[in-house]
Structure formats: structure tokens, C-alpha cells
Amino acid sequence: MSQSFSYDLSMPGSPAEAQARVQGAVAEQMKQTAKMRLASQDANSLSFRPQWSWPLLAALFRVVGGEAVKLSFSAGDGGTNVTVSGKVGGDAEKVANRDFWAQTLAAN
């Protein structure tokens, strides 16, 4: 069963700086923890989708089920507001935890 989540966190610096600082670390965490890949990025967001892997049926089930994670970066009071939202299932539910994101973002 998939779990939806949404958290608002903050980071120091401008949105562009914050996004650049965390992109590599977040992509690696998502790959290891949730088996997700960076699917798209723009000036104020990063989007992740399930990786294609064996067994293909399991990967297809995750994609069809709408599993995705999005980080949005916007200017806030004295820094950057980061909104993390998504829908994940199975082992990937580890990333649906606010503490996971607070630690991941604070490490950068």
C-alpha cells in the first residue's frame, strides 16, 4: 500500500544555491533508499520516479501506482523553504518520514 506525504522544511541560502547543494546527495539517497532516479529538474524543483529494474513487473507496478517524490524550492524568511511531497510504497516508505528529509537536507 502506498503512503502519501508532504513536509515543509527550511534551509539556508537562496533557492538556487540550496537546490544545487543538495541535488547530488538527495539523488544518491533516493537511489539507495527508495530505488528512485532523478526524473526531472527545473529552476525550482527536483522530481524522482522509480528506477526500472528487475523484476520489471514490480517496477511497472510502482510507476503505474503513481510513486513519485518532488522537492520544491522557494524563497523564505532568511533562507529557502523546501516542500517535499510524494507517494511511495514498500521499502521506499522509508523516505516518507519527516526525519529522513530533515537529516538528508541538514547534511548538506
C-alpha positions as CSV (number, residue, x, y, z in Angstrom):
1,M,0.0,0.0,0.0
2,S,1.4,3.4,-0.9
3,Q,1.8,6.2,1.5
4,S,1.4,9.9,0.6
5,F,3.4,12.6,2.4
6,S,4.2,16.3,2.4
7,Y,6.6,18.2,4.6
8,D,7.8,21.9,4.7
9,L,11.4,22.3,5.7
10,S,13.9,25.1,5.5
11,M,17.5,25.6,4.5
12,P,19.9,28.5,4.5
13,G,20.8,30.3,1.3
14,S,18.9,31.1,-1.9
15,P,16.6,28.5,-3.6
16,A,19.1,28.0,-6.4
17,E,22.0,27.6,-4.0
18,A,20.1,25.2,-1.8
19,Q,18.9,23.1,-4.8
20,A,22.5,22.9,-6.2
21,R,23.9,22.0,-2.8
22,V,21.5,19.0,-2.1
23,Q,20.9,17.7,-5.6
24,G,23.7,15.1,-5.7
25,A,23.2,13.9,-2.1
26,V,19.4,13.6,-2.4
27,A,19.7,11.8,-5.8
28,E,22.1,9.3,-4.2
29,Q,19.9,8.8,-1.1
30,M,16.8,8.3,-3.3
31,K,18.7,5.7,-5.4
32,Q,19.9,3.7,-2.3
33,T,16.9,4.1,0.0
34,A,14.0,4.1,-2.4
35,K,15.3,2.8,-5.7
36,M,14.3,6.0,-7.4
37,R,16.0,8.1,-10.0
38,L,16.1,11.8,-10.8
39,A,13.4,12.1,-13.5
40,S,13.4,15.9,-14.0
41,Q,14.7,19.1,-12.7
42,D,14.0,22.7,-13.3
43,A,14.9,26.1,-11.7
44,N,12.9,25.4,-8.5
45,S,12.3,21.6,-8.2
46,L,13.6,18.1,-8.4
47,S,11.4,15.1,-9.3
48,F,12.1,11.5,-8.7
49,R,10.4,8.4,-10.1
50,P,11.0,4.6,-9.6
51,Q,14.1,3.1,-11.4
52,W,13.5,0.5,-14.0
53,S,14.9,-2.7,-12.5
54,W,14.4,-6.4,-12.4
55,P,11.7,-7.7,-11.9
56,L,10.2,-5.4,-14.5
57,L,6.6,-6.2,-13.3
58,A,7.4,-4.8,-9.8
59,A,9.0,-1.6,-11.3
60,L,6.0,-1.2,-13.6
61,F,3.6,-1.6,-10.7
62,R,5.4,1.2,-8.9
63,V,5.2,3.5,-11.9
64,V,1.6,2.8,-12.6
65,G,0.8,3.2,-8.9
66,G,2.0,6.8,-9.2
67,E,5.0,6.6,-6.9
68,A,7.0,9.8,-7.1
69,V,8.8,12.3,-4.9
70,K,9.1,16.0,-5.6
71,L,11.2,18.7,-3.8
72,S,10.2,22.3,-4.5
73,F,12.5,25.2,-3.5
74,S,11.1,28.7,-2.8
75,A,12.4,31.8,-1.1
76,G,11.5,32.1,2.5
77,D,12.4,34.3,5.5
78,G,16.2,34.4,5.6
79,G,16.6,31.2,3.5
80,T,14.8,28.7,1.4
81,N,11.6,26.8,2.0
82,V,11.8,23.2,0.8
83,T,8.5,21.4,0.2
84,V,8.9,17.6,0.0
85,S,5.9,15.7,-1.2
86,G,5.2,12.4,-2.8
87,K,3.7,8.9,-2.8
88,V,5.8,5.8,-2.1
89,G,5.2,2.2,-1.2
90,G,7.0,-0.9,0.1
91,D,10.7,-0.4,1.1
92,A,10.6,3.1,-0.3
93,E,8.3,4.2,2.6
94,K,11.5,5.0,4.5
95,V,11.5,8.3,2.6
96,A,8.0,9.2,3.7
97,N,9.4,10.1,7.1
98,R,10.0,13.7,8.1
99,D,13.1,12.8,10.0
100,F,14.6,11.3,6.8
101,W,14.3,14.5,5.0
102,A,15.4,16.7,7.9
103,Q,18.6,14.7,8.2
104,T,19.2,14.5,4.4
105,L,18.8,18.2,3.9
106,A,20.7,19.2,7.1
107,A,23.7,17.1,6.0
108,N,24.3,19.5,3.1
